[in-house]
Amino acid sequence: MDSFKVSERLYEEKDKEMMKFSRTSMNVLRGLTGSCVLFSFLLKEPDPVTTIQAIIMFSTLIAIKYINYFKKFEKLINYIIFWIFDLIGLQAAFFRFPKYAGLFFATATQLFIQGHLEYAASEFYGYVLIITNTLMWIIVSYAVGALDFTAPFEIYFTIFFDVILRICWLKFRFNRYRQEICSKIAVENHEKNISALLQGIPEGILVIDESFSFKMHNSAYVSMFKNLKLFDVRYMKKRHNSKYQGNMNLKEDVNQFCQSDTFTEIFGILCVNEIKVECTATKIEWNEEKAIVLTFREVTALIDMEKQIRKKASTLKALREVSHELKTPLNIIIHEQSEILHSDIPINDYIKDQLHKSLSMSHVLLNSIRDILDFSQIQSSNFKLWPRIFPMKNLIEECLTIVKFACGETSKHLETCDKSSHSSNTNKALKVKICPKVPSHLYTDQSRLRQILINLLTSNFGYQVTSTTLSLKNKGLNVRFTIKISHENKTNQSNSFDSGVRFKIASSIVEKLSQKPLRLIFKPFITFIKFDINIAGILESEDLDIPDEGPVSWPLSSGESTNRDLELIDILIVDDMKLNLDILKRILENLDKSCKCLKNHQKYLVHTANSGNAAVEMIQKMSDNNCGYKIIIMDCQMPGMDGWEASVKINELYENKQILVLPYIIAYSAFDSNEDIEKCLRSGMNTHLSKPCQHEELCKAVSEWIAKPIQRL
């Protein structure tokens, strides 16, 4: 702590106390001198010298007190009177009253001096006072003959010892007082810091006692409540009391809180000057009395944010419902058209071309439905990715097929960078160039990447497009996707890109996938769109072969198959729509014709159930026959027991040892938002497929879980 600050504060404090003590001493002297004057008039033979001295002293003391002019020199006059009083003590002891009365008077004088030593303004003044007073008494004692050089040594030693004791006592008192000053300064600094801290807190703070009288408050409380009385504040919402019915004010709540055993409590939300304030109470000790600290935190923005979140959640829920209702018929349309195109029934080229166009537009419509839901999720910061490993060539072929028939391109080319590309048709030609170094598989969100490519390849962005080229190259640990759009416009039209919702959604998804923004490069007659996909950790294509299930060691089916030599794997499909059941059953049974993964597809014995209850009953029946389903493809939204409840029930049956085999459950639903997928995983499902899905995605999911060991008790 700063010594100069301590010394300065010590001098100020001592000076104040000395003046206070001096004034008290002067009042005592006024009383004594006034009494002496009074008794002098009452005595028959008063001592004239003492009477005159008493009158002079009394008059001087009265003048100092009541005449303003003398108050300017109050400190100096007090010092002079102090020394005069000491001289009178000497006179009384040695001249006027040399016996007992003088001794008493001298002793009283010394006590008076000692008292002033306690309140000396500084150590130096105290030391001067001690030495001066001692020398004065010694000199006077020699002058009157009370002390001479023949006096015993013990008298001088006593006088010297008395001086040393006075100096030591003065030193001790000043050290003690300096410590008190340091402590006092430290406490004041802490109080200032705490006060500054309380004033700087944005929450309003109010300290009240049990009678609701104010003890302390900060500036935030004043600015928050302004001229509003706390008694008149009403609740908007009470959080702490679920049984609360009336419109009780804050004072009544404080009274109840004082009588309770709790130490802290949240009172609720108060309406204060058109703002919402959360009030919290805490019991404390304030100056050895019980008090309550009320804190007021403005929550207007939080309440508004909660309303917005609830509104957005309601909107997302409604969009998920609409998305599900739109995807369900699309699922039937897409799969039926795909089955017709992959069937052995002869179809002429015109009908096949029309089916391709219809199927492509269905995929574009499905992509737009996903765009709407994704846009809402991006706006509400609720967008998530579900990465997986997939063959990139199949995805590119699929996107090109959709783009070809949706946009009317008459030709497409799939090339590598080391081959030249020539196209005789320049009307909206679509070309693809893939560098040989690009890996055959990617690890990212397959459906989102498909969505990006379809959005970017099927939009003209306000241009008169003449040709589009999609190229893929290796860039370190990334695959660089570049879309080159050739058009008839010489000037760039960046506003067309920025204002397009589909472009904004694609740009947002790219940023989520690659952690880098989508880039646009404008040149005369050419526009480039570039983005990167990370390939770190990608497995080689040889490691991604669909594993061979191998021979089945024990019969899984219940003997319903007409050809047991095929050793079929039992799969159960659960959906409340018969069309979905029929289509999915035909897809699984004909994967060797419709799937493009070029693997040796396993044959499946497909069972169907139209509800969650029916699925549970069939599983229990299979378990009674010492059999079980390896895979269950489960719809989520169904009447009665839905897919989520059925999954929970199946896992409970296995945990309670009521079924022998725990099947792997694949969720197959149009509910494909983040919340829906997480709900599926929480209910005990193993993975999720979005309805409708590509045959390759269904094949990969089924094959992946078929290859896993049977979960059997």
C-alpha positions in Angstrom: 0.0 0.0 0.0 1.3 3.5 -0.8 3.1 4.8 2.3 2.6 8.4 1.3 -1.1 7.8 1.0 -1.2 6.2 4.4 0.8 9.0 6.0 -1.4 11.6 4.4 -4.5 9.8 5.6 -3.0 9.3 9.0 -2.4 13.0 9.4 -5.9 13.8 8.3 -7.5 11.3 10.6 -5.3 12.3 13.6 -5.9 16.0 12.9 -9.7 15.5 12.9 -9.6 13.4 16.2 -7.2 15.9 17.8 -9.5 18.8 17.0 -12.4 16.8 18.3 -10.6 16.0 21.5 -9.3 19.6 21.9 -12.8 20.9 21.6 -14.0 18.5 24.2 -11.0 19.5 26.5 -11.8 23.2 26.0 -15.4 22.4 27.0 -14.1 20.7 30.2 -11.8 23.8 30.8 -14.8 26.1 30.4 -16.6 24.1 33.0 -13.6 24.1 35.4 -12.8 27.8 35.0 -16.4 28.8 35.3 -16.7 26.8 38.5 -13.5 28.5 39.8 -15.0 31.9 39.1 -18.2 31.0 40.7 -16.6 29.5 43.8 -14.2 32.6 44.1 -17.2 34.8 44.5 -18.8 32.5 47.0 -15.6 32.3 49.2 -15.0 34.9 51.9 -11.3 35.2 51.2 -10.7 33.9 47.6 -7.2 33.8 46.2 -7.0 36.9 44.0 -4.4 35.5 41.6 -6.4 32.3 41.0 -9.6 34.2 40.6 -8.0 36.6 38.0 -6.5 33.6 36.1 -9.9 31.8 36.1 -11.7 34.9 34.8 -9.2 35.4 32.0 -9.2 31.7 31.0 -13.0 31.5 31.1 -13.4 34.7 29.0 -10.8 33.5 26.5 -12.6 30.1 26.1 -16.0 31.8 25.7 -14.6 34.2 23.1 -13.0 31.3 21.1 -16.3 29.4 21.0 -18.7 32.2 20.1 -16.6 34.8 18.2 -16.1 33.7 14.5 -12.9 35.7 14.2 -11.1 33.5 16.8 -12.4 30.3 15.1 -10.0 30.9 12.3 -7.1 30.5 14.7 -8.8 27.8 16.8 -6.0 25.2 16.5 -3.3 27.7 17.4 -5.2 29.2 20.3 -5.9 25.7 21.7 -2.1 25.0 21.6 -1.4 28.2 23.5 -4.1 27.5 26.1 -2.8 24.0 26.4 0.7 25.4 27.3 -0.8 28.1 29.6 -2.7 25.4 31.4 0.5 23.5 31.9 2.2 26.6 33.3 -0.8 27.1 35.7 -0.3 23.5 36.8 3.4 24.3 37.5 2.4 27.5 39.4 -0.2 25.6 41.5 2.2 22.8 42.3 5.2 25.0 43.3 3.9 28.4 44.3 0.3 28.8 44.9 -0.6 25.4 46.4 2.7 23.7 47.2 1.1 21.0 49.3 -1.6 18.4 48.4 -3.9 20.7 46.4 -1.0 21.7 44.1 0.1 18.0 43.7 -3.5 17.1 42.7 -3.6 20.0 40.3 -0.2 19.0 38.8 -1.3 15.3 38.4 -4.5 16.4 36.7 -2.4 18.6 34.3 -0.1 15.7 33.5 -3.2 13.5 32.7 -4.5 16.3 30.5 -1.2 16.4 28.6 -1.0 12.7 28.3 -4.5 12.7 26.8 -3.3 15.2 24.2 -0.4 13.0 23.4 -2.8 10.3 22.4 -4.3 12.6 19.9 -1.2 14.4 18.7 -1.4 15.3 15.0 2.0 13.7 14.3 4.7 11.7 16.1 7.1 14.6 15.8 4.6 16.9 17.6 4.2 14.3 20.3 7.9 13.9 20.9 8.4 17.7 21.1 5.5 17.9 23.5 7.0 15.2 25.8 10.5 16.7 25.8 9.3 20.3 26.2 6.9 19.5 29.0 9.6 17.5 30.8 12.2 20.2 30.5 9.8 22.8 31.6 9.0 20.9 34.8 12.7 20.2 35.5 13.6 23.9 35.0 10.8 25.2 37.2 11.7 22.6 39.8 15.3 23.9 39.9 14.0 27.5 40.0 11.9 27.0 43.1 14.4 24.8 44.8 12.3 21.6 44.6 15.1 19.9 42.7 18.9 20.5 42.8 22.1 18.8 41.8 22.4 17.0 45.1 19.1 15.2 44.5 19.3 11.4 44.5 20.1 9.6 41.3 16.8 7.7 41.4 14.9 11.0 40.8 16.7 11.7 37.6 16.4 8.1 36.5 12.7 8.3 37.2 12.3 11.4 35.1 14.3 9.8 32.3 12.4 6.6 32.5 9.1 8.5 32.4 10.2 10.3 29.2 11.2 6.9 27.6 7.9 5.4 28.6 6.0 8.3 27.1 7.9 8.1 23.8 7.5 4.3 23.6 3.8 4.6 24.4 3.4 7.3 21.7 5.3 5.1 19.2 3.1 2.1 20.0 -0.1 4.1 19.7 0.9 5.6 16.4 1.9 2.1 15.0 -1.4 0.7 16.1 -3.2 3.7 14.7 -1.3 3.3 11.4 -2.4 -0.3 11.2 -6.0 0.8 11.8 -5.7 3.4 9.1 -4.3 0.8 6.6 -7.1 -1.6 7.4 -9.6 1.2 7.1 -8.2 2.2 3.7 -8.2 -1.4 2.6 -11.9 -1.8 3.6 -12.8 1.5 1.9 -11.0 0.3 -1.3 -12.9 -3.0 -1.1 -16.1 -1.1 -0.6 -15.3 1.2 -3.5 -14.5 -1.8 -5.7 -17.6 -3.7 -4.7 -19.7 -0.5 -5.2 -18.1 0.0 -8.6 -18.7 -3.6 -9.4 -22.4 -3.4 -8.4 -22.8 -0.3 -10.4 -21.3 -1.9 -13.4 -23.5 -5.0 -13.3 -26.2 -4.7 -16.0 -28.7 -6.5 -13.7 -30.7 -4.4 -11.2 -29.8 -5.1 -7.6 -31.9 -4.1 -4.6 -31.3 -4.9 -0.9 -34.4 -4.7 1.3 -35.2 -5.8 4.8 -38.2 -7.8 5.9 -40.3 -4.7 6.2 -39.6 -3.9 2.5 -37.5 -0.8 3.3 -34.6 -0.1 0.9 -31.0 -0.6 2.1 -29.0 -0.4 -1.1 -29.5 -0.4 -4.9 -27.3 0.0 -8.0 -27.7 2.3 -11.0 -29.1 -0.4 -13.2 -32.0 -0.8 -10.8 -32.8 2.9 -10.9 -32.6 3.0 -14.8 -34.7 -0.1 -15.1 -37.5 0.9 -12.8 -37.2 4.7 -13.1 -40.2 6.2 -11.3 -42.2 3.0 -11.1 -43.0 1.8 -7.5 -42.0 -1.7 -6.7 -45.3 -2.3 -4.9 -47.2 -1.7 -8.2 -45.2 -4.2 -10.3 -47.3 -7.2 -11.5 -46.3 -10.6 -12.8 -46.4 -11.8 -16.3 -45.4 -15.3 -15.4 -44.5 -17.0 -12.1 -42.0 -19.8 -12.5 -41.4 -20.8 -9.0 -45.0 -21.6 -8.0 -47.0 -24.0 -10.3 -50.1 -23.6 -8.1 -50.1 -19.8 -8.4 -53.5 -18.5 -9.5 -53.9 -14.9 -8.3 -52.2 -11.8 -9.4 -50.0 -11.4 -6.3 -47.6 -8.5 -6.3 -43.9 -8.6 -5.4 -44.3 -7.4 -1.8 -46.6 -10.3 -0.9 -44.1 -12.7 -2.5 -41.3 -11.2 -0.4 -43.3 -11.7 2.8 -43.9 -15.4 1.9 -40.2 -15.8 1.1 -39.1 -14.4 4.4 -41.3 -16.9 6.2 -40.0 -19.9 4.1 -37.0 -22.1 4.8 -35.4 -21.6 1.3 -32.4 -19.3 0.8 -32.9 -18.4 -2.8 -35.9 -18.5 -5.1 -36.9 -17.3 -8.6 -40.0 -15.2 -8.3 -40.8 -15.0 -12.0 -41.2 -12.5 -14.8 -42.3 -9.0 -14.0 -43.6 -6.4 -16.4 -41.7 -3.2 -15.9 -42.1 -0.2 -18.2 -43.0 -2.4 -21.2 -40.0 -4.7 -20.6 -39.8 -8.2 -19.1 -37.7 -8.6 -16.0 -36.8 -11.8 -14.2 -36.7 -11.4 -10.4 -34.6 -13.6 -8.1 -34.5 -13.3 -4.3 -31.6 -14.4 -1.9 -31.5 -14.1 1.9 -28.4 -12.4 3.4 -27.1 -10.7 6.5 -26.9 -6.9 6.2 -25.3 -5.0 9.1 -26.2 -7.9 11.4 -29.8 -7.9 10.3 -31.8 -10.2 8.0 -32.1 -8.8 4.5 -33.1 -9.9 1.0 -31.2 -9.2 -2.2 -33.5 -8.9 -5.2 -31.9 -9.1 -8.6 -33.7 -8.0 -11.8 -32.5 -9.3 -15.1 -34.0 -8.1 -18.4 -35.3 -11.0 -20.4 -37.3 -9.3 -23.1 -34.9 -10.4 -25.8 -34.8 -13.9 -24.4 -38.6 -14.2 -24.3 -38.8 -12.8 -27.9 -36.2 -15.3 -28.9 -38.1 -18.2 -27.3 -41.2 -17.1 -29.2 -39.2 -17.0 -32.5 -37.7 -20.4 -31.7 -41.1 -21.9 -31.0 -42.5 -20.3 -34.1 -39.6 -21.6 -36.2 -40.0 -25.1 -34.6 -43.7 -25.0 -35.4 -42.9 -24.0 -39.0 -40.3 -26.7 -39.3 -42.7 -29.3 -38.0 -45.3 -28.1 -40.5 -42.8 -28.3 -43.3 -41.7 -31.8 -42.2 -45.4 -32.9 -42.3 -45.9 -31.3 -45.8 -42.6 -32.7 -47.0 -43.7 -36.2 -45.8 -47.1 -35.9 -47.5 -45.4 -34.8 -50.8 -42.6 -37.4 -50.7 -45.0 -40.3 -50.1 -46.7 -40.2 -53.5 -43.4 -39.3 -55.1 -41.9 -42.4 -53.6 -44.5 -44.5 -55.4 -44.1 -42.5 -58.7 -40.3 -42.7 -58.7 -40.1 -46.4 -57.8 -42.9 -47.5 -60.1 -41.3 -45.6 -63.1 -37.9 -47.1 -62.2 -39.3 -50.6 -62.0 -41.0 -50.2 -65.4 -37.7 -48.9 -67.0 -35.8 -51.8 -65.5 -38.3 -54.5 -66.2 -38.0 -57.1 -69.0 -41.2 -55.8 -70.6 -40.4 -54.4 -74.1 -41.0 -50.6 -74.3 -40.6 -48.5 -77.4 -38.1 -45.7 -77.4 -40.7 -42.9 -77.3 -42.4 -44.2 -74.2 -39.1 -44.9 -72.6 -37.9 -41.4 -73.3 -41.1 -40.0 -71.8 -40.7 -42.2 -68.7 -37.1 -40.9 -68.3 -38.3 -37.3 -68.5 -41.1 -37.9 -66.0 -38.7 -39.7 -63.7 -36.1 -36.9 -64.0 -38.7 -34.2 -63.2 -39.9 -36.3 -60.2 -36.3 -36.2 -58.9 -36.1 -32.4 -59.6 -39.4 -32.0 -57.7 -38.1 -34.2 -54.8 -34.9 -32.0 -54.8 -37.1 -28.9 -54.6 -39.0 -30.3 -51.7 -35.8 -31.0 -49.8 -34.6 -27.5 -50.7 -37.6 -26.0 -48.9 -37.0 -28.0 -45.8 -33.2 -27.4 -45.9 -33.7 -23.6 -46.3 -35.8 -23.5 -43.1 -33.3 -25.6 -41.3 -30.4 -23.4 -42.4 -32.3 -20.3 -41.3 -32.9 -21.8 -37.8 -29.3 -23.1 -37.5 -30.7 -26.7 -37.3 -28.9 -28.0 -40.3 -26.8 -31.2 -40.0 -25.0 -33.6 -42.3 -25.0 -37.4 -42.4 -21.8 -38.4 -44.2 -21.2 -41.9 -45.6 -18.9 -43.6 -48.2 -20.4 -44.0 -51.7 -19.2 -44.5 -55.2 -18.8 -41.2 -56.9 -19.3 -42.4 -60.5 -22.8 -43.7 -59.7 -23.8 -40.3 -58.2 -22.5 -38.4 -61.2 -24.3 -40.7 -63.6 -27.5 -40.3 -61.6 -27.3 -36.5 -61.6 -26.5 -36.4 -65.3 -29.5 -38.6 -66.1 -31.8 -36.3 -64.1 -30.3 -33.2 -65.6 -30.4 -34.6 -69.2 -34.1 -35.3 -69.2 -35.1 -32.5 -66.9 -33.4 -29.7 -69.0 -33.7 -31.3 -72.4 -30.0 -31.8 -73.2 -29.6 -33.9 -76.3 -26.3 -35.4 -75.4 -23.9 -36.0 -72.6 -20.3 -37.0 -72.3 -18.5 -38.7 -69.5 -14.8 -38.4 -70.0 -11.4 -38.3 -68.4 -9.0 -35.4 -68.5 -6.6 -37.2 -70.8 -9.2 -37.6 -73.6 -10.5 -34.9 -75.8 -14.2 -34.3 -75.9 -16.0 -33.6 -79.2 -19.7 -33.1 -79.5 -21.6 -32.5 -82.7 -24.5 -31.0 -80.9 -23.8 -27.6 -79.3 -27.4 -26.9 -78.1 -27.3 -27.0 -74.3 -24.7 -29.8 -74.4 -23.7 -31.2 -71.0 -20.2 -32.6 -70.6 -18.4 -34.2 -67.7 -14.7 -34.5 -67.3 -13.2 -36.6 -64.5 -9.5 -36.7 -63.8 -8.1 -40.2 -63.4 -6.5 -39.2 -60.1 -9.9 -38.5 -58.5 -10.8 -41.3 -56.0 -13.6 -43.6 -57.0 -15.4 -43.1 -53.7 -16.2 -40.0 -51.5 -17.0 -39.7 -47.8 -19.6 -37.0 -47.5 -23.4 -36.6 -47.3 -24.4 -38.2 -50.6 -27.9 -36.8 -50.7 -26.7 -33.3 -50.1 -24.0 -33.5 -52.8 -26.6 -34.8 -55.2 -28.8 -31.9 -54.2 -26.0 -29.4 -54.9 -25.2 -30.8 -58.3 -28.8 -31.0 -59.4 -29.5 -27.4 -58.2 -26.5 -26.0 -60.0 -26.8 -28.0 -63.2 -30.5 -27.5 -63.7 -30.5 -23.7 -63.2 -29.8 -21.2 -65.9 -29.3 -18.3 -63.4 -30.8 -15.8 -65.9 -28.4 -16.8 -68.7 -29.1 -18.1 -72.2 -26.9 -21.2 -71.6 -25.3 -22.8 -74.6 -23.3 -25.6 -72.8 -22.4 -26.8 -69.4 -19.3 -28.7 -68.3 -18.8 -30.5 -65.0 -15.2 -31.3 -64.2 -13.6 -33.1 -61.2 -9.9 -32.7 -60.3 -7.7 -33.5 -57.4 -6.5 -30.6 -55.3 -4.5 -31.9 -52.5 -6.8 -33.5 -50.0 -9.9 -32.2 -51.9 -11.8 -33.0 -55.0 -12.4 -29.8 -56.9 -15.9 -29.6 -58.5 -16.0 -27.0 -61.3 -19.1 -26.2 -63.3 -18.4 -24.2 -66.5 -21.4 -22.4 -67.9 -21.1 -21.0 -71.4 -23.7 -18.5 -72.3 -24.5 -15.7 -74.7 -24.3 -12.9 -72.1 -21.1 -10.9 -72.3 -21.5 -9.1 -69.0 -21.7 -11.0 -65.7 -25.0 -11.3 -63.9 -24.0 -11.8 -60.3 -27.4 -10.6 -59.0 -29.0 -13.6 -60.7 -26.9 -15.9 -58.6 -27.3 -14.0 -55.3 -31.1 -13.7 -55.6 -31.8 -17.3 -56.5 -33.1 -19.4 -53.5 -31.7 -22.7 -55.0 -28.3 -21.1 -55.4 -28.4 -19.8 -51.8 -29.3 -23.3 -50.5 -26.6 -25.0 -52.6 -24.0 -22.4 -51.4 -25.0 -22.9 -47.8 -24.8 -26.7 -48.1 -21.4 -26.4 -49.8 -20.1 -24.4 -46.9 -21.4 -27.0 -44.5 -19.8 -29.8 -46.5 -16.4 -28.3 -47.2 -16.1 -25.5 -44.5 -15.3 -23.3 -47.5 -17.6 -21.0 -49.4 -18.7 -21.7 -53.0 -16.8 -19.5 -55.4 -18.0 -17.7 -58.5 -15.8 -16.5 -61.3 -17.3 -14.3 -64.0 -15.8 -13.9 -67.5 -17.3 -12.7 -70.8 -19.6 -15.4 -72.1 -18.4 -17.9 -69.3 -19.2 -18.3 -65.6 -17.4 -20.7 -63.3 -18.8 -22.3 -60.1 -16.2 -24.0 -57.9 -16.3 -25.9 -54.6 -14.2 -28.5 -52.9 -15.1 -31.8 -51.1 -12.5 -33.2 -48.6 -11.3 -36.7 -49.4 -9.2 -37.3 -46.2 -9.8 -40.8 -44.9 -11.4 -42.1 -48.1 -11.1 -45.9 -48.4 -10.1 -47.5 -51.7 -12.8 -49.0 -53.9 -11.4 -52.5 -53.3 -12.3 -52.2 -49.6 -15.8 -51.0 -50.4 -17.0 -54.2 -52.0 -20.3 -55.5 -50.7 -19.3 -58.3 -48.4 -20.4 -61.8 -49.3 -22.9 -63.1 -46.7 -21.6 -66.6 -47.1 -23.6 -69.7 -46.5 -26.4 -69.4 -43.9 -25.5 -71.7 -41.0 -29.1 -72.2 -39.9 -32.5 -71.6 -41.4 -33.7 -68.1 -40.8 -37.1 -68.3 -42.5 -40.1 -70.3 -41.1 -40.3 -72.6 -44.0 -42.6 -70.4 -46.1 -40.2 -70.3 -49.0 -41.0 -72.6 -52.0 -37.3 -73.1 -52.8 -35.2 -73.8 -49.8 -32.1 -74.6 -51.8 -31.5 -70.8 -52.3 -31.0 -70.3 -48.6 -32.8 -67.0 -48.6 -32.3 -64.3 -46.0 -35.5 -63.2 -44.3 -36.3 -59.5 -44.5 -39.4 -57.8 -43.1 -40.9 -54.7 -44.7 -43.2 -52.7 -42.5 -45.4 -49.9 -44.1 -49.0 -48.9 -43.8 -49.4 -48.4 -47.5 -49.8 -51.5 -49.7 -48.3 -49.8 -52.7 -45.1 -49.0 -50.8 -44.9 -52.6 -49.6 -45.4 -54.0 -53.1 -42.9 -51.6 -54.7 -40.2 -52.1 -52.0 -40.7 -55.9 -52.2 -40.2 -55.9 -56.0 -37.1 -53.7 -55.6 -35.5 -56.1 -53.1 -36.3 -59.1 -55.2 -35.0 -57.6 -58.4 -31.9 -55.8 -57.2 -29.7 -57.8 -59.6 -31.5 -56.1 -62.5 -32.1 -52.5 -61.2 -29.0 -51.9 -59.0 -25.9 -50.5 -60.7 -23.4 -51.4 -58.1 -22.3 -54.5 -60.1 -22.0 -56.7 -57.1 -23.2 -60.2 -56.5 -26.6 -59.5 -55.0 -28.0 -61.8 -52.3 -31.4 -63.3 -52.7 -33.9 -62.3 -50.0 -37.2 -63.8 -48.8 -39.3 -60.6 -48.2 -42.1 -60.6 -45.7 -44.5 -57.6 -45.3 -46.5 -56.1 -42.4 -48.9 -53.2 -42.6 -48.5 -51.9 -39.0 -46.2 -51.8 -36.1 -48.4 -54.2 -34.1 -48.4 -56.7 -37.0 -44.6 -56.5 -37.2 -44.2 -57.2 -33.5 -46.5 -60.2 -33.7 -44.7 -61.6 -36.7 -41.3 -61.3 -34.9 -42.7 -63.1 -31.9 -44.1 -65.8 -34.1 -40.8 -66.3 -35.8 -39.1 -66.5 -32.4 -41.5 -69.2 -31.3 -40.4 -71.2 -34.3 -36.7 -70.7 -33.4 -36.2 -68.3 -36.4 -35.9 -64.6 -36.9 -35.6 -61.7 -39.3 -32.1 -60.5 -40.0 -33.3 -57.1 -41.4 -36.4 -55.0 -40.9 -37.1 -52.1 -43.2 -39.4 -49.9 -41.0 -41.7 -47.0 -42.0 -42.0 -44.4 -39.2 -45.4 -42.8 -39.4 -48.1 -45.5 -39.2 -51.5 -45.7 -37.5 -51.7 -47.5 -34.2 -48.1 -48.4 -33.2 -45.8 -46.3 -35.4 -42.3 -47.3 -36.4 -40.5 -45.6 -33.5 -42.7 -47.3 -31.0 -42.4 -50.6 -32.7 -38.5 -50.3 -32.6 -38.6 -49.6 -28.9 -40.9 -52.6 -28.4 -38.7 -54.9 -30.4 -35.6 -53.9 -28.4 -37.5 -54.4 -25.1 -38.6 -57.9 -26.2 -35.0 -58.8 -26.9 -33.7 -57.4 -23.6 -36.5 -59.3 -21.7 -35.5 -62.5 -23.6 -38.9 -62.8 -25.2 -37.5 -63.1 -28.7 -34.3 -65.0 -29.7 -33.1 -62.7 -32.5 -32.7 -58.9 -32.5 -33.1 -57.8 -36.1 -31.2 -54.8 -37.6 -33.8 -52.1 -38.2 -33.5 -49.7 -41.1 -35.7 -46.7 -41.0 -37.3 -46.0 -44.4 -39.3 -42.8 -44.1 -40.0 -39.5 -45.8 -39.4 -37.9 -42.4 -35.6 -37.2 -42.9 -34.9 -34.1 -41.0 -32.2 -34.1 -38.3 -34.7 -34.4 -35.5 -36.4 -37.4 -37.3 -33.1 -39.2 -37.8 -32.0 -38.7 -34.2 -35.4 -39.9 -33.1 -34.9 -43.0 -35.1 -31.5 -43.7 -33.6 -32.8 -43.1 -30.1 -35.7 -45.5 -30.6 -33.3 -48.4 -31.4 -33.1 -48.3 -35.2 -29.7 -48.8 -36.7 -29.7 -46.5 -39.7 -32.0 -44.3 -41.8 -32.9 -44.1 -45.5 -34.8 -41.2 -46.9 -37.9 -42.1 -48.9 -37.6 -42.4 -51.8 -34.0 -43.6 -52.2 -32.0 -44.9 -55.0 -31.7 -48.6 -55.5 -28.0 -48.5 -54.9 -28.5 -46.8 -51.5 -31.1 -49.4 -50.5 -28.7 -52.2 -51.7 -25.8 -50.7 -49.8 -27.7 -50.3 -46.5 -29.3 -53.8 -46.6 -26.0 -55.4 -47.6 -24.1 -53.6 -44.9 -26.3 -54.9 -42.1 -26.8 -58.3 -43.7 -23.0 -58.8 -43.4 -23.0 -58.2 -39.7 -23.3 -61.1 -37.3 -26.7 -62.3 -36.2 -27.8 -60.8 -32.8 -29.1 -63.9 -31.1 -29.5 -64.9 -27.4 
